[in-house]
Structure formats: structure tokens, C-alpha cells
Amino acid sequence: MTVSCLIMFDLAAGDALVLREARLAVAFSEALAARFGAALDEVTVADASAG
């Protein structure tokens, strides 16, 4: 392989890793939103009515 091919391969592998981590972060935040969304909504409403 040439140097440019190796660099492109390395960049593609890095992009795949970043995409995988981004997907995990989105899935984690969606799970948190599903679990705590109602409680956070209640706190937001309570803060708004107190202010």
C-alpha cells in the first residue's frame, strides 16, 4: 500500500470509531430521556410555576 492509501484507511477506521461512539451516546441519551423524561418535565413545570 502507498502512504496515501494507509492514511485514507486510518481515517476511515477513525471515522467508523467516532460514528460508533456517537451512536452509543445517542442511544444512551435516549434511554435516559425515556427513563427520566417525565421526572424532568415535572421539575421544569415546578420551576416555571415557582418563578
Backbone bond lengths (Angstrom), bond angles and torsions (degrees), N, CA, C in turn:
res aa  C-N    CA-C-N  psi(-1)  N-CA   C-N-CA  omega(-1)  CA-C   N-CA-C  phi
1 M - - - 1.453 - - 1.520 109.71 -
2 T 1.288 113.63 147.74 1.457 117.87 175.54 1.523 109.38 -82.63
3 V 1.300 115.28 167.95 1.462 119.99 -179.42 1.528 110.54 -62.41
4 S 1.334 117.04 -41.27 1.467 119.06 -178.91 1.523 111.06 -65.13
5 C 1.338 117.91 -36.15 1.470 120.58 176.76 1.522 110.54 -64.79
6 L 1.325 116.48 -41.32 1.462 120.18 179.04 1.523 111.02 -64.29
7 I 1.322 116.71 -40.76 1.465 120.13 179.19 1.522 110.05 -64.84
8 M 1.336 117.22 -43.28 1.464 120.34 179.41 1.521 110.81 -63.15
9 F 1.344 116.76 -40.51 1.462 120.72 178.87 1.524 110.27 -63.64
10 D 1.330 116.70 -42.41 1.462 121.50 179.57 1.528 110.69 -64.49
11 L 1.325 117.70 -41.74 1.461 120.95 178.28 1.519 111.25 -65.05
12 A 1.335 116.84 -39.88 1.466 120.19 178.84 1.520 110.63 -64.67
13 A 1.323 117.25 -40.59 1.466 120.70 178.10 1.525 110.33 -65.17
14 G 1.322 117.04 -40.07 1.465 120.76 177.77 1.512 111.88 -64.89
15 D 1.337 116.76 -41.25 1.466 120.54 177.82 1.520 110.98 -62.98
16 A 1.328 116.92 -40.25 1.465 120.43 179.14 1.525 110.41 -63.15
17 L 1.326 116.81 -39.85 1.464 120.60 179.05 1.527 110.81 -66.08
18 V 1.319 116.69 -42.61 1.466 120.75 178.54 1.521 110.28 -63.15
19 L 1.339 117.25 -42.70 1.462 120.27 179.06 1.519 111.39 -63.38
20 R 1.329 116.40 -40.37 1.468 119.65 179.70 1.524 110.35 -64.37
21 E 1.334 116.82 -43.30 1.463 120.09 179.03 1.525 111.04 -66.00
22 A 1.322 117.28 -36.40 1.465 120.23 177.79 1.519 110.61 -65.59
23 R 1.332 116.80 -40.24 1.467 119.87 178.24 1.522 110.75 -64.12
24 L 1.335 116.53 -40.55 1.464 119.71 178.13 1.527 110.61 -63.78
25 A 1.319 117.01 -41.08 1.465 120.51 179.65 1.524 110.99 -64.38
26 V 1.330 116.91 -40.74 1.466 120.19 179.12 1.517 110.27 -66.27
27 A 1.336 116.88 -44.16 1.465 120.22 179.49 1.524 110.53 -62.52
28 F 1.340 116.72 -40.34 1.456 121.03 179.67 1.527 110.69 -65.51
29 S 1.336 116.87 -43.96 1.464 119.21 -179.20 1.523 111.18 -68.51
30 E 1.342 117.69 -34.08 1.463 119.94 175.96 1.522 110.77 -66.17
31 A 1.331 116.48 -39.08 1.464 119.96 178.14 1.527 110.39 -65.09
32 L 1.327 116.75 -41.08 1.466 119.96 177.23 1.521 110.97 -64.29
33 A 1.317 116.29 -42.34 1.465 119.83 179.86 1.519 110.73 -63.12
34 A 1.326 116.38 -40.39 1.465 119.52 179.61 1.522 110.93 -66.69
35 R 1.330 115.93 -36.95 1.466 119.43 -176.08 1.523 112.47 -79.36
36 F 1.325 116.06 -41.24 1.461 119.97 -172.80 1.522 113.55 -112.09
37 G 1.324 117.66 3.30 1.461 120.79 -175.59 1.509 113.18 -59.04
38 A 1.323 117.34 -46.33 1.469 120.44 -178.58 1.523 110.75 -64.13
39 A 1.318 117.11 -41.77 1.465 120.50 179.47 1.525 110.57 -64.99
40 L 1.331 117.15 -40.70 1.462 119.92 178.56 1.519 110.96 -66.74
41 D 1.321 117.56 -36.88 1.468 120.50 176.73 1.523 110.74 -62.48
42 E 1.331 116.86 -41.00 1.465 120.65 179.48 1.524 111.00 -63.96
43 V 1.329 116.85 -41.43 1.469 120.78 178.81 1.519 109.95 -64.45
44 T 1.325 116.82 -42.16 1.466 120.72 179.61 1.523 110.93 -62.28
45 V 1.318 117.12 -43.79 1.469 121.12 178.76 1.523 110.26 -64.55
46 A 1.331 117.42 -41.84 1.464 121.05 179.35 1.524 110.49 -63.68
47 D 1.346 117.32 -41.95 1.462 120.43 178.18 1.522 110.88 -63.86
48 A 1.313 117.15 -40.14 1.466 120.74 -178.71 1.526 111.11 -67.25
49 S 1.317 116.57 -39.92 1.466 118.75 -179.05 1.525 111.64 -75.46
50 A 1.329 117.94 -26.28 1.465 121.20 178.03 1.528 110.78 -75.11
51 G 1.334 116.17 -28.83 1.471 120.20 -176.85 1.447 111.67 -86.51
